[in-house]
């Protein structure tokens, strides 16, 4: 494992990766700790902020161009932003089950599954993890 490929990447990629790693760790803690209460809300706000940074920073990454400077992954970013708002609205409306499943879907889909694709050969995080 070496951080060199990430340290040589553009600042937007570094920000994107740092926010994604932070959201992954914080999200896992959120699922492991008791739900509800002040700590859950604070950690949730931080997680939503990190996920917004992940999604928004992706628009500054354009190595994979399919439609102008954009690719299919940017649709995931738009979907993530929309779904983050929806999850927060659910929580504020007291629709806790809808909030829970929306957050689980975001965590698994926008972080875990998408994150696994970053480990493919030739990708920066793949080089970080596998050398």
N, C-alpha and C positions, 0 to 999 in steps of 0.2 A: 504494500500500500504506500502510495506517495501522493502528496498534495501538489506536487509540481505542476501537473497539467491544469489544475484549477487555479493555481497562483499565476499561471501564464495566460489564463483566459481573460477576456474583456471584463471590465468592472460590472457590467450588467449581468453577465453570466455568474460572476462571483456572488452578487447580491441575490440573484435568483436561486442559486444553490444553497446559500446560507439560510435564506428564508424557508426553502423547502425542507432542509434538514431540521431547522428549528420547529417548523410545523409538524413534522413527522414525530419528533420527540415529544413535543407538547401534546399532540393529539393522542399519542399512546398513553401518556400520563392521564389525560382527561378520561380516557376509557377505563383506566385502572383505579382511579380515585372515586370516592363517592360523588354522586351527582347532586346538583342543586346547591344553593347557598352561595356565599360571596366568593369563595375560592374558585368554584366552578365557573361563575360568571366572569371573573377577572381572567382566568386562564382561557375561557372561551373568547373573550374580546381580543386577547393577544393572538390566539389562534386564527381568528377571522382576519385580523390585521396582517399576520404573516402570510396567510393564503391569498389575500388581496395583493400583497407585494409579489408573491410567486406568479400570480396570474398577470398582473400588470407588467411586470418585468419581462415576461415572455414576449411581449410585443417589441422589445428591443433586441430580440434574438432572431436573426433571420438567415441562419446558415442553410436551412432546408426551405428553399423557395419553390412554391408551387403555383401561387397566384400573386404575382407581384412580389412584395417582400414577405408574404404570408404563406403559411402551410396549414394542413389539417389540424395541427396541434393548437393553433390559435383559436379554432372553434371550441376546443376544450377550455381554453382560457376564458372565452366569453361565457360559456356555460357555467364555469366555476364561479365567475363573478355574479351571474344571475342567481345561482343556487345558494351562494353565501347570503345574499340579501333575503332570499326566500326562507332560509333556515333561521335567520335572526327574527324575521317577521313571525314565523311559527312560534318561536320562544316567547316573544312579546305578547302574542295572542293567547298564550297558555296552551298551545297545541303541542304538548311535550312529545308525544309519540311521533308526530310528523317531524318535529325538530330533530329528535334522536335519529330517525332513519335517514333524514337528509344529511345530517352530519356524518353518519357512518358511511353513506354513499360517497360523500365528498372525500373522506379520509381514504377509503379504499380505492376509489376511482381516480381522483385527481392527485393523490400522493403515492399510494402503494403501487398500484398497477402502472401508472405513468412512470413512477420512479424506477420500476424494474426495467423499463425500456431504455433508461439512461445508462444502464449497465452493459448494454450491447457493445461488442467490439467496435472500436473507432470513436466511441462517444467519450466525452471528457470524464464523466463519472466512472465509466468502465475502466478508463486508464488509471483513475485515482484508486479504485478498489483493487483491480487485478494487475496493475502495473503495466 
